[in-house]
Amino acid sequence: MFSKEKIKEIVTISLIADSYSLGAHWVYDEEQLKNLDIDWEKLNAPQAMWHKGKSAGDFTHIGDQAYWLYQFLQDKETFYPLEYLTFWKEKMSDYEGYIDGATRETLENIDNGKLSGSNSDDFSVIGRMFSLLLVSKTEEDFLKNVKKFIKLSHDNEKVIEVALFFAKLLLHVKDSKNIEMSMRTLSEHFSEYVKQSVKEGIDSKDKDSFTTIRNFGPACGIDEGFRGIIHLLVKYPDDLKELLMQNAKAGGDSSSRSMIASSILTAIKTQESLPKDWYKINL
């Protein structure tokens, strides 16, 4: 497993990735994306209406929730889902950021006495899960905690399976140092859906990222985002900054794609290519 300092680095880089993505996050129109008033070398204020009140250097709502999980786990040795759910609900009670559909439905379920997550296929929750390494002594612990965490707000079998795939990939690349080989090997132990999605993502590695992500689908659904993340990982395995820039330029749910991809790359090695002024968070 990882040291506490390495886990801190993985989470920090994922939050930087989210903050960098804020500028073009949830911009979908291709012409608008190509003409945004953005300096891609810097952190930018959001261009989409959904992030009202956010400024350059802030997190999206996805990053905010990822940060909350890291905070919650600081003094814990075990992940207790119901305890976290109480903490999360309290955070959401006065939250002024965007409330996505999965969050809204889960909160409604809690208010109606149902301790069950939504059936949303939104994959953003996967980008928030890596702090669970803090309370996972073994691979088995981590996978169990990931499943518990995902189900709290996304009780969707496809999202759970893809989350477990990325959880296993994070641990596998730590030793193998080879992303493509690790993805091919691991996918053989998953469903046909995962195997085919991984294959399509890997097969796209020599194609233009903007076009590829747009063709796979830039939105929040797992069917769209999964292959886009695979593409980014195999196309930019040694250049996180370029991965983040090309991903952000494709718009849509750039934050979720970037948080997952950057965590995988950081598991392999310390990331030193990002500009120092992108580091607005100090965990």
Backbone hydrogen bonds, N-H to C=O, Kabsch-Sander energy under -0.5 kcal/mol:
donor,donor_aa,acceptor,acceptor_aa,energy
7,I,3,S,-2.3
8,K,4,K,-2.2
9,E,5,E,-1.9
10,I,6,K,-2.6
11,V,7,I,-2.6
12,T,8,K,-2.6
13,I,9,E,-2.7
14,S,10,I,-1.9
15,L,11,V,-2.0
16,I,12,T,-2.2
17,A,13,I,-2.4
18,D,14,S,-1.8
19,S,15,L,-2.6
20,Y,16,I,-2.8
21,S,17,A,-1.8
22,L,18,D,-1.0
22,L,19,S,-0.6
23,G,20,Y,-0.7
24,A,21,S,-0.7
25,H,21,S,-1.0
25,H,22,L,-0.6
26,W,252,G,-3.2
27,V,24,A,-1.9
28,Y,26,W,-0.6
33,L,29,D,-2.4
34,K,30,E,-2.0
35,N,31,E,-0.7
35,N,32,Q,-1.0
36,L,33,L,-0.9
38,I,36,L,-1.9
40,W,38,I,-0.8
42,K,39,D,-2.2
47,Q,23,G,-2.0
51,H,48,A,-1.3
52,K,49,M,-0.9
54,K,51,H,-2.1
58,D,55,S,-2.4
64,D,60,T,-2.3
65,Q,61,H,-1.7
66,A,62,I,-1.9
67,Y,63,G,-2.5
68,W,64,D,-1.9
69,L,65,Q,-1.7
70,Y,66,A,-1.8
71,Q,67,Y,-2.4
72,F,68,W,-2.8
73,L,69,L,-1.9
74,Q,70,Y,-0.5
74,Q,71,Q,-1.2
75,D,72,F,-0.5
76,K,73,L,-1.6
80,Y,78,T,-0.7
84,Y,80,Y,-2.3
85,L,81,P,-2.6
86,T,82,L,-1.8
87,F,83,E,-1.9
88,W,84,Y,-3.3
89,K,85,L,-2.6
90,E,86,T,-2.0
91,K,87,F,-2.0
92,M,88,W,-2.3
93,S,89,K,-1.2
94,D,90,E,-0.5
94,D,91,K,-0.7
95,Y,92,M,-1.0
100,D,98,Y,-0.7
104,R,100,D,-2.6
105,E,101,G,-2.6
106,T,102,A,-2.2
107,L,103,T,-2.6
108,E,104,R,-2.0
109,N,105,E,-2.2
110,I,106,T,-2.2
111,D,107,L,-2.4
112,N,108,E,-1.5
113,G,110,I,-1.9
114,K,109,N,-3.3
115,L,113,G,-0.6
116,S,114,K,-1.6
117,G,151,K,-0.9
118,S,153,S,-1.2
123,F,220,C,-2.4
126,I,123,F,-1.5
127,G,123,F,-0.6
127,G,124,S,-0.9
128,R,124,S,-0.5
128,R,125,V,-0.9
129,M,126,I,-1.2
132,L,129,M,-1.9
133,L,130,F,-1.6
134,L,131,S,-2.2
135,V,132,L,-1.2
136,S,133,L,-1.3
137,K,135,V,-0.5
142,F,138,T,-2.3
143,L,139,E,-2.5
144,K,140,E,-2.2
145,N,141,D,-2.8
146,V,142,F,-2.7
147,K,143,L,-2.1
148,K,144,K,-2.3
149,F,145,N,-2.7
150,I,146,V,-2.9
151,K,147,K,-2.1
152,L,148,K,-1.0
152,L,149,F,-0.6
153,S,149,F,-0.6
153,S,150,I,-1.1
154,H,150,I,-2.9
155,D,118,S,-3.0
156,N,154,H,-2.2
160,I,156,N,-2.5
161,E,157,E,-2.4
162,V,158,K,-2.2
163,A,159,V,-2.3
164,L,160,I,-2.2
165,F,161,E,-2.0
166,F,162,V,-2.4
167,A,163,A,-2.2
168,K,164,L,-2.4
169,L,165,F,-2.4
170,L,166,F,-2.3
171,L,167,A,-1.4
172,H,168,K,-2.4
173,V,169,L,-2.7
174,K,170,L,-0.7
175,D,171,L,-0.6
175,D,172,H,-1.1
176,S,172,H,-2.5
177,K,173,V,-1.9
179,I,177,K,-0.5
182,S,178,N,-2.1
183,M,179,I,-2.7
184,R,180,E,-2.4
185,T,181,M,-2.4
186,L,182,S,-2.7
187,S,183,M,-2.3
188,E,184,R,-0.8
188,E,185,T,-0.7
189,H,186,L,-2.2
190,F,187,S,-1.7
195,K,191,S,-2.4
196,Q,192,E,-2.7
197,S,193,Y,-2.2
198,V,194,V,-2.7
199,K,195,K,-2.2
200,E,196,Q,-2.5
201,G,197,S,-2.3
202,I,198,V,-2.7
203,D,199,K,-2.7
204,S,200,E,-0.7
204,S,201,G,-0.8
205,K,202,I,-1.8
207,K,204,S,-2.2
212,T,208,D,-2.4
213,I,209,S,-2.9
214,R,210,F,-2.1
215,N,211,T,-2.4
216,F,212,T,-2.7
217,G,213,I,-2.1
222,I,121,D,-1.9
224,E,221,G,-0.9
225,G,221,G,-2.7
226,F,222,I,-2.0
228,G,224,E,-1.0
229,I,225,G,-2.0
230,I,226,F,-1.8
231,H,227,R,-2.4
232,L,228,G,-2.1
233,L,229,I,-2.2
234,V,230,I,-2.1
235,K,231,H,-2.0
236,Y,232,L,-2.2
239,D,236,Y,-1.0
243,L,239,D,-2.1
244,L,240,L,-2.8
245,M,241,K,-2.3
246,Q,242,E,-2.7
247,N,243,L,-2.3
248,A,244,L,-2.4
249,K,245,M,-2.0
250,A,246,Q,-0.7
250,A,247,N,-1.0
251,G,248,A,-1.6
252,G,27,V,-2.2
253,D,218,P,-3.2
254,S,252,G,-2.1
257,R,253,D,-1.5
258,S,254,S,-2.3
259,M,255,S,-2.7
260,I,256,S,-1.8
261,A,257,R,-2.3
262,S,258,S,-2.6
263,S,259,M,-1.3
264,I,260,I,-1.8
265,L,261,A,-2.1
266,T,262,S,-2.1
267,A,263,S,-1.5
268,I,264,I,-0.8
268,I,265,L,-0.6
269,K,265,L,-1.7
272,E,270,T,-0.6
278,W,275,P,-1.8
279,Y,276,K,-1.5
280,K,278,W,-1.8
